[in-house]
Amino acid sequence: MKKPPRGVIPPMTTPFRRDGEIDLKLVAPQVDWLIGAGAHGLAAGGSTGEGHVLDHEEYRDLIAATVEAAKSRVPIIAGVIVDSTRDAIRRGKLVRDAKVAALQVTPVHYLFRPDDDSMVEHFRAITAETGMPVIIYNVVPWTYLSPKLLTRIMTEVPMVIGVKQSAGDLKLFADLMMMAPNKLIYSAVDALMYPSYVLGAHGSIAAILSAAPHASVELWDAVRAGDHKKALGLHQKLLVLWNAAVSDNLPACTRYAQSLQGLPQTWSRAPMPSATSAQQSAIKAALNDLNALGTKSHAAE
């Protein structure tokens, strides 16, 4: 098991065929492309990868294919998006021997929110039963965990090693960074990667990284080098791309952006719709402004 990485960690799209089945042969091209862009790690089976629609066997096979394709070049984080402690434990056990660096786990989120004590016990049980480190994926609006509760969970359950902090409230991100200075805090505030890094984020796991990995790595490097003029310029261009892609079909828009940059065309699993014509035009223009369209596109015109 590798140490969870810091830096830019793109959440991969899952390569579904038009009929909705996974084409595992297309995992390796995406892994190679993202690593070639400078990614410091990869996440599979998360929300960008539509992990919520995968059955157990598909999930196991996807993570195994990702680890195999990575060939130990970067650590892999395995997403877990389920609605019970039992199911989260089962998924963790399915990939326990796959040499992933950590599980990225959402709080239980179907309609009913567990109370705070139950939320702590949920993460305690996952780490105890799987023996694996966990990163909380704090994303679900009606189960959104406060910095206070996140810090409590990480304090009481030491194998919860960090948080992927999503949504757009940078104040909550800043509070969490201050309250949990010894934990790994990753930004999933796609529109605000630049200020997240300035605030001290240990890295990022967010769809924008998969849509524009080269520029995303450049942004991370620019902030670390203190080149804020370059970083601000990249932030502004990435924000245009984010505004073009963010929607209820974000995974489909992300995979369209990838196809424009040379990856084979894939589809989202029904009923998620493909990127609309308007989305496609806006995404293509934003990527062109980022000088990301140097490779031949496999996307349908």
C-alpha positions in Angstrom: 0.0 0.0 0.0 1.5 3.3 -1.1 1.4 6.5 1.0 -1.4 8.8 -0.1 0.0 11.4 -2.5 0.0 15.2 -2.3 -0.5 17.3 -5.4 -2.7 17.0 -8.4 -4.8 13.8 -8.2 -7.2 13.6 -11.2 -10.4 11.5 -10.6 -10.6 9.3 -13.7 -13.7 8.9 -15.8 -14.9 5.3 -16.1 -14.7 4.1 -19.8 -18.2 2.9 -20.5 -19.2 1.8 -24.0 -22.3 3.1 -25.7 -24.2 0.1 -24.4 -23.2 1.0 -20.8 -20.7 -1.8 -20.2 -17.2 -1.0 -19.0 -14.3 -1.3 -21.5 -11.4 -2.1 -19.2 -9.0 -1.9 -22.1 -9.5 1.9 -22.2 -8.4 2.3 -18.5 -4.7 2.2 -19.4 -4.7 5.0 -22.1 -6.3 7.4 -19.6 -3.9 6.4 -16.8 -0.9 6.9 -19.2 -2.3 10.3 -20.4 -2.9 11.6 -16.9 0.5 10.5 -15.6 2.1 11.9 -18.7 0.5 15.2 -17.8 2.3 15.2 -14.5 -0.4 13.9 -12.1 0.9 13.0 -8.7 -1.7 10.3 -8.1 -5.0 9.0 -9.5 -8.5 8.4 -8.1 -10.8 5.8 -9.6 -14.5 5.0 -8.9 -15.3 8.5 -7.5 -18.1 10.7 -8.6 -16.4 11.8 -11.8 -16.0 8.1 -12.5 -19.7 7.5 -11.8 -18.7 5.1 -9.0 -22.2 5.2 -7.6 -23.5 3.2 -10.7 -20.9 0.4 -10.4 -21.8 -3.0 -9.0 -19.3 -4.7 -6.7 -17.6 -6.8 -9.4 -17.3 -3.9 -11.8 -15.8 -1.7 -9.0 -13.3 -4.4 -8.1 -12.2 -4.9 -11.7 -12.0 -1.1 -12.4 -9.7 -0.6 -9.4 -7.6 -3.6 -10.3 -7.2 -2.4 -13.9 -6.2 1.1 -12.7 -3.6 -0.2 -10.4 -2.2 -2.5 -13.0 -2.1 0.3 -15.6 -0.3 2.6 -13.2 2.5 0.1 -12.7 3.5 1.7 -9.4 4.3 5.1 -11.0 1.8 6.9 -8.9 -0.5 6.0 -5.9 -4.1 5.1 -6.6 -7.1 6.2 -4.4 -10.3 4.1 -4.6 -13.6 5.9 -4.4 -16.5 4.5 -2.3 -19.9 6.0 -2.9 -22.5 3.8 -1.0 -25.3 4.2 1.5 -24.5 1.8 4.3 -21.5 1.0 6.6 -21.8 -2.7 5.5 -21.6 -1.8 1.8 -18.6 0.5 2.3 -16.8 -2.2 4.2 -17.5 -4.7 1.5 -16.1 -2.4 -1.2 -13.0 -1.7 0.9 -12.4 -5.4 1.3 -12.8 -6.0 -2.4 -9.8 -3.7 -3.1 -7.8 -4.2 0.1 -5.2 -6.4 -1.7 -5.0 -4.2 -4.8 -2.3 -1.9 -3.2 -4.3 1.2 -3.3 -3.1 4.1 -1.1 -6.5 4.9 0.5 -10.3 4.7 0.2 -12.1 7.9 -0.6 -15.5 7.5 1.2 -18.6 9.7 1.1 -20.8 10.0 4.2 -24.0 7.9 4.0 -26.2 10.1 1.9 -29.5 8.6 0.8 -32.1 11.0 2.1 -31.6 10.3 5.8 -28.6 11.8 7.5 -27.0 9.8 10.4 -26.4 11.9 13.6 -22.9 12.9 14.4 -22.1 10.0 16.7 -23.3 7.5 14.0 -21.2 9.3 11.4 -18.1 8.8 13.6 -18.9 5.2 14.1 -19.4 4.7 10.3 -15.9 5.7 9.6 -14.5 3.9 12.6 -16.1 0.7 11.4 -14.8 1.1 7.9 -11.2 1.6 9.0 -11.4 -1.2 11.6 -12.9 -3.8 9.2 -10.8 -3.0 6.2 -7.5 -1.9 7.8 -7.2 0.8 5.2 -6.7 4.5 5.5 -9.7 6.6 4.6 -10.2 10.1 3.1 -13.6 11.5 3.7 -15.2 12.8 0.5 -17.2 15.7 1.9 -19.6 16.5 -1.0 -23.2 15.5 -0.4 -25.3 18.6 0.3 -27.7 17.1 2.9 -24.9 15.1 4.6 -22.3 17.8 4.4 -20.0 17.5 7.4 -18.8 20.7 9.2 -15.1 21.3 9.9 -15.8 20.6 13.5 -17.3 17.2 12.8 -14.6 16.3 10.3 -11.9 17.2 12.8 -13.7 15.1 15.4 -13.8 12.1 13.1 -10.1 12.4 12.2 -9.2 12.8 15.9 -11.2 9.9 17.2 -10.5 7.6 14.2 -6.7 8.0 13.4 -6.9 6.0 10.2 -9.2 8.7 8.7 -6.2 10.5 7.4 -7.8 13.4 5.5 -10.7 15.1 3.7 -11.5 15.8 0.1 -13.4 19.1 0.7 -15.9 19.8 -2.0 -18.5 22.5 -2.7 -17.8 26.1 -3.2 -17.4 27.6 0.2 -13.8 28.6 0.6 -14.4 29.8 4.2 -15.2 26.2 5.3 -12.1 25.0 3.5 -10.0 27.6 5.3 -11.6 26.6 8.6 -10.8 23.0 8.0 -7.2 23.7 7.1 -6.8 25.6 10.4 -8.6 23.0 12.5 -6.8 20.0 11.1 -3.2 21.1 10.4 -1.8 17.6 10.7 -4.2 15.9 8.3 -4.3 15.7 4.5 -6.8 18.3 3.1 -7.5 18.0 -0.6 -9.4 20.7 -2.5 -12.4 19.7 -4.6 -13.4 23.3 -5.0 -12.9 23.1 -8.8 -13.5 26.8 -9.5 -11.1 27.9 -6.8 -8.0 25.7 -7.0 -5.6 28.7 -7.0 -6.8 30.2 -3.7 -7.1 26.6 -2.2 -3.4 26.1 -2.9 -2.5 29.5 -1.5 -4.4 28.5 1.7 -2.2 25.5 2.0 -4.2 22.6 0.4 -2.1 19.5 0.3 -3.4 18.7 -3.1 -6.6 18.4 -5.1 -9.0 15.7 -6.3 -11.5 17.3 -8.6 -13.1 16.9 -12.1 -11.3 20.0 -13.5 -8.0 18.1 -13.1 -9.2 15.3 -15.3 -10.7 17.7 -17.9 -7.4 19.7 -18.1 -4.6 17.9 -16.4 -1.7 19.7 -18.0 -2.9 23.2 -17.0 -3.9 21.9 -13.6 -0.4 20.6 -12.9 1.1 23.9 -14.2 -1.2 25.7 -11.7 0.0 23.6 -8.8 3.6 24.0 -9.8 3.2 27.8 -10.3 1.8 28.3 -6.8 4.6 26.2 -5.2 7.1 28.2 -7.1 5.6 31.5 -6.0 4.7 32.5 -9.5 1.3 34.0 -8.7 1.0 36.0 -11.9 1.2 32.7 -13.9 -1.1 31.0 -11.4 -3.7 33.7 -11.6 -3.7 33.5 -15.4 -4.2 29.7 -15.3 -6.9 30.0 -12.7 -8.9 32.4 -14.9 -8.7 30.1 -17.9 -9.5 27.0 -15.9 -12.5 28.8 -14.4 -13.8 29.4 -17.9 -13.5 25.7 -18.6 -15.2 24.9 -15.3 -18.1 27.2 -16.0 -18.5 25.4 -19.4 -18.5 21.9 -17.9 -20.2 22.2 -14.5 -23.7 20.8 -14.7 -25.7 17.7 -13.6 -23.9 15.8 -16.4 -20.4 16.9 -15.3 -18.9 13.4 -15.7 -20.1 13.4 -19.3 -18.6 16.9 -19.9 -15.3 15.8 -18.4 -15.1 12.8 -20.7 -15.9 15.0 -23.7 -13.0 17.3 -22.7 -10.8 14.2 -22.5 -11.8 13.0 -25.9 -11.0 16.4 -27.4 -7.5 15.9 -26.2 -6.9 12.5 -27.7 -8.5 9.8 -25.5 -10.9 7.4 -27.1 -14.6 8.4 -27.0 -16.6 6.9 -24.2 -20.0 7.4 -22.8 -21.6 7.9 -19.4 -23.9 5.2 -18.1 -27.6 5.8 -18.6 -29.5 7.9 -17.7 -26.8 10.5 -17.6 -27.0 12.5 -20.9 -23.9 13.3 -23.0 -22.6 16.8 -23.2 -25.0 19.1 -25.2 -23.9 20.9 -28.3 -23.7 24.1 -26.3 -21.6 22.5 -23.7 -19.3 20.9 -26.3 -18.7 24.3 -28.0 -17.9 26.0 -24.7 -15.6 23.2 -23.5 -13.8 23.2 -26.8 -13.3 27.0 -26.8 -12.0 26.9 -23.2 -9.6 24.0 -23.9 -8.3 25.9 -27.0 -7.6 28.9 -24.8 -5.6 26.6 -22.6 -3.6 25.3 -25.6 -4.8 21.8 -24.7 -6.0 20.8 -28.2 -2.7 19.8 -29.7 -3.6 16.2 -30.0 -6.1 14.8 -32.5 -9.6 14.4 -31.1 -11.5 11.1 -31.1 -14.7 12.9 -30.2 -17.6 12.7 -32.5 -18.0 16.0 -34.3 
